[in-house]
C-alpha cells in the first residue's frame, strides 16, 4: 500500500493549519493592528497637543515663600507671574493670554511679574506686535496693581526691544533692565530686581542689585533661568523665570527628553522649582511654564500657567 507523501496535509506542510504561511499572515495582521493603533494614538496626541492642552488647560499653581526682612504689612500678599506671551508666533496662543490675564485680574494680586518674551519673530511688524501685547494686558494694566516686567530673548531677537519697552511703559508697566523697582504696601518696601536678558548677553547682576540694601526684602525676576547661578548667596530668596516653557513637549523617559532639549536649544534648567543644588546658598528659583510657544504651536505635558505666590514674613 503506497505511503502518503504528506504534501498539503501534514502538520509541517505550507498550507496546514499551523504552517509557516499561516503564521506569517497572523504576524502581518498583528503588525498592521499595532501600526494602526500607533497611528491613531499619534494623531490623538497631536490633536491634544495642538488644540486641547495649550488652549483649554490653564494651570494655577500656588506656593508660599518666606522672604527674609519682609515687613508684616506684606505678610500674606500675593504675587502673580505670567511669562512668554510670544505675540507674533504663528497660531499664537492669544485666547489663552486673554484667559490668563482675566485669571490674574480675578485673583486681585498685590503685584504682577512678567518675565519677558512678549514678542516673537514670525510677524515682521514689531510695532503691531507691541500694540497687540498692550491690548491683551489692558484688563490688568487698567487696575491699580503694580505690574513689573523684564524683556526676553525673543523681544531682542525681533529687533523690537525699544518698541515693546515703550508700549509697556506707556501702559503703566515698569520695565526693568538690570535695575530694581520698589513697591510699597502701607509704606513698607518690597524691592523687585529685574535682570536683563542673558541672550544677547545683557545680564549684569551687580548693577541690578546695586540699589537694593543688603538685608532688604526682595524678589528677583529674569527671563532665562541660566542667569540664576550668577546671583550671590542669599540675594534672591525668591527668583522667577520663564523661557523654557517647562519643556513644551515633555516625553516619558529620561530627564531632559523634551522639545527644548531635542530641538538643540538650551536644556530645561528647571521645571517649576529648581533643585537646591542649582544656584547659591539661600536662593530659590521658580521657572514658570508660561503661555506661548517656540518653533511649533504644541504643548504636551507642559500646560500654560499662571503661577501664584503668597509671601510670608519670617
C-alpha positions in Angstrom: 0.0 0.0 0.0 1.6 3.3 -1.1 2.5 5.8 1.6 1.2 9.3 1.8 3.7 11.9 0.7 2.4 14.4 3.2 2.1 17.3 0.8 -0.8 19.6 1.6 -1.9 17.6 4.7 0.8 17.0 7.2 1.4 19.2 10.2 4.5 20.7 8.7 3.0 21.5 5.3 2.9 25.0 3.9 -0.9 25.1 3.8 -1.5 23.2 7.1 -3.3 24.8 10.0 -0.1 25.6 11.8 2.2 26.1 8.8 4.6 28.9 8.2 2.4 30.7 5.7 -0.5 31.0 8.3 2.0 32.2 10.9 3.3 34.8 8.6 -0.2 36.0 7.8 -1.0 36.1 11.5 2.2 38.1 12.3 1.4 40.6 9.5 -2.1 41.1 10.9 -0.7 41.8 14.3 1.8 44.3 12.8 -0.9 46.1 10.9 -3.0 46.3 14.0 -0.2 47.7 16.1 0.7 50.2 13.3 -2.9 51.4 13.1 -3.1 51.7 16.8 0.2 53.7 16.9 -1.0 56.0 14.1 -4.3 56.7 15.9 -2.5 57.3 19.1 -0.1 59.7 17.5 -2.9 61.6 15.8 -4.8 61.9 19.0 -1.6 63.1 20.8 -1.1 65.8 18.1 -4.7 66.9 18.4 -4.3 67.1 22.2 -1.0 68.9 22.0 -2.2 71.5 19.4 -5.9 72.1 20.2 -6.5 71.0 23.8 -3.7 71.4 26.4 -2.3 74.7 25.2 -5.7 76.3 24.5 -8.0 74.8 27.1 -5.9 73.9 30.1 -4.6 76.6 32.4 -2.6 75.6 35.5 -2.6 78.0 38.5 -0.1 76.5 41.0 0.0 78.2 44.4 3.0 78.5 46.6 4.0 80.1 49.9 7.5 81.6 50.2 9.2 83.2 53.2 11.0 86.4 52.4 13.7 87.5 54.8 13.2 91.0 56.0 9.6 91.2 54.8 7.5 93.6 56.9 4.3 92.3 58.5 2.3 94.6 56.1 3.4 92.4 53.2 2.7 89.1 55.0 0.1 87.2 53.0 0.5 89.3 49.9 0.0 87.6 46.6 2.4 87.8 43.6 1.2 86.6 40.2 3.7 85.6 37.5 2.9 85.3 33.8 5.6 84.7 31.1 6.1 84.1 27.4 3.1 85.7 25.7 5.0 85.5 22.4 2.7 87.5 20.3 3.6 87.1 16.6 4.2 83.3 16.7 2.2 81.6 14.0 -1.1 80.4 15.5 -0.2 82.3 18.7 -1.9 81.4 21.9 -3.8 84.7 22.2 -7.0 83.3 23.6 -5.0 81.7 26.4 -3.2 85.0 27.0 -6.6 86.7 27.5 -7.8 83.9 29.8 -4.6 84.1 31.9 -5.0 87.9 32.2 -8.6 87.5 33.3 -7.4 84.9 35.8 -4.8 87.3 37.3 -7.4 90.2 37.5 -9.8 87.9 39.3 -7.1 86.9 41.8 -6.6 90.6 42.6 -2.9 90.1 43.5 -0.7 92.7 45.2 2.0 92.5 42.5 2.3 91.1 39.0 5.6 90.0 37.4 6.0 89.5 33.6 9.3 87.7 32.9 9.6 88.5 29.2 9.2 87.2 25.7 6.3 89.4 24.7 7.2 89.2 21.0 8.1 86.5 18.5 9.9 86.7 15.2 7.3 85.3 12.8 5.4 88.6 12.4 7.7 91.3 10.8 5.8 94.2 12.3 7.1 94.6 15.9 5.1 97.8 16.3 1.9 95.9 15.6 3.0 93.1 18.0 3.7 95.6 20.7 0.3 97.1 20.3 -1.3 93.7 20.5 0.6 92.8 23.7 -0.7 96.0 25.4 -4.2 95.3 24.2 -4.1 91.8 25.7 -2.7 93.2 29.0 -5.2 96.1 29.2 -7.6 94.5 31.7 -4.6 94.1 34.0 -3.0 97.5 33.4 -6.3 99.2 33.9 -6.2 98.1 37.6 -4.2 99.7 40.3 -2.0 96.5 40.8 1.7 97.2 40.2 3.0 95.4 37.1 6.7 94.9 36.6 8.4 93.3 33.6 11.8 92.3 32.0 12.4 91.5 28.4 13.3 88.1 27.0 15.5 86.8 24.2 12.7 87.0 21.6 12.0 90.6 22.4 15.6 91.4 21.4 15.7 88.9 18.5 12.8 90.6 16.8 14.5 93.9 17.0 11.5 95.2 19.0 13.1 95.8 22.4 12.6 99.5 22.3 9.1 99.3 20.9 7.8 96.8 23.4 9.5 98.7 26.3 7.9 102.0 25.2 4.5 100.3 24.7 4.5 98.6 28.1 5.7 101.7 30.0 3.1 103.8 28.3 0.5 101.3 29.5 1.9 101.6 33.1 4.1 98.6 33.3 7.5 99.2 34.8 10.2 97.5 32.6 13.5 96.7 34.4 16.9 96.4 32.7 19.5 95.4 35.4 17.9 97.6 38.0 15.3 97.5 40.7 11.9 98.9 41.5 10.4 99.4 44.9 6.8 98.6 45.6 5.3 99.8 48.9 2.4 98.5 51.0 1.4 100.5 54.0 4.6 102.4 53.5 6.8 99.3 53.7 9.1 98.4 50.8 9.5 95.3 48.7 12.2 95.5 46.1 11.7 93.9 42.7 15.1 93.2 40.9 15.0 92.7 37.2 17.9 91.1 35.3 18.3 91.9 31.6 18.2 89.0 29.1 21.2 86.6 29.0 20.6 86.4 25.3 22.0 88.6 23.8 24.4 88.8 26.8 22.9 91.7 28.7 22.7 90.4 32.2 24.5 92.5 34.9 23.8 91.1 38.4 25.9 93.7 40.2 24.1 96.6 38.6 20.7 95.1 39.2 21.4 94.7 42.9 23.3 97.9 43.4 20.4 100.0 44.7 18.9 97.3 47.0 20.0 97.5 50.7 21.8 94.2 51.7 19.1 92.9 54.0 16.1 94.5 52.4 13.2 92.2 51.3 13.3 91.5 47.5 12.1 89.4 44.6 14.3 88.7 41.6 13.0 88.3 38.1 14.8 87.2 34.9 13.7 85.7 31.6 16.2 82.9 31.2 16.8 80.8 34.3 20.5 80.3 33.3 21.1 83.8 34.9 20.1 82.5 38.3 23.5 80.9 39.3 25.1 84.3 38.9 23.2 85.7 41.9 25.2 86.0 45.2 24.2 83.8 48.1 21.1 85.0 49.9 20.4 87.7 47.4 17.3 86.0 45.9 15.0 84.3 48.4 12.5 84.0 45.5 13.6 84.3 41.9 11.2 83.7 39.0 12.0 83.0 35.3 10.3 81.8 32.2 11.8 80.9 28.8 11.8 77.1 29.0 8.0 76.5 28.6 8.8 73.7 31.0 10.0 71.7 28.0 6.9 72.5 25.9 6.7 68.9 24.7 7.7 66.6 27.5 8.0 62.9 26.6 8.0 59.9 29.0 11.6 58.7 29.7 14.9 60.0 30.9 15.2 63.6 32.3 15.7 66.1 29.5 13.6 64.4 26.9 11.6 67.5 25.9 11.1 69.7 22.9 13.7 72.2 24.4 16.4 69.5 24.6 15.6 67.6 21.5 15.5 70.7 19.3 19.0 71.6 20.2 18.0 74.7 22.2 19.1 75.3 25.8 18.2 72.4 28.0 15.5 72.9 30.5 17.2 74.2 33.6 14.2 73.5 35.8 10.5 72.8 35.6 8.9 74.8 38.4 11.2 74.7 41.5 14.9 74.3 40.6 16.8 71.7 42.7 18.7 73.1 45.7 22.0 72.4 44.1 21.2 74.9 41.3 22.3 78.4 42.4 24.0 79.8 45.5 23.0 79.2 49.1 19.8 80.8 50.3 18.5 81.4 46.8 15.4 79.8 45.3 14.3 79.7 41.7 10.9 79.0 40.2 10.5 78.5 36.5 7.0 79.1 35.2 5.7 77.2 32.1 4.5 80.5 30.6 1.8 80.7 27.9 3.3 80.7 24.4 5.2 78.5 22.1 8.6 78.2 20.4 9.0 76.9 16.9 5.7 74.9 16.8 2.3 75.7 18.4 2.2 72.5 20.5 2.3 71.7 24.3 2.2 68.2 25.7 2.6 67.6 29.4 3.6 71.3 29.9 0.3 73.2 30.2 0.2 77.0 30.2 0.3 78.5 33.7 -0.3 81.5 35.9 2.0 81.0 39.0 0.8 82.5 42.3 3.0 83.1 45.3 1.9 84.1 48.8 4.7 86.0 50.6 5.2 85.3 54.2 7.2 87.3 56.8 9.8 85.3 58.8 
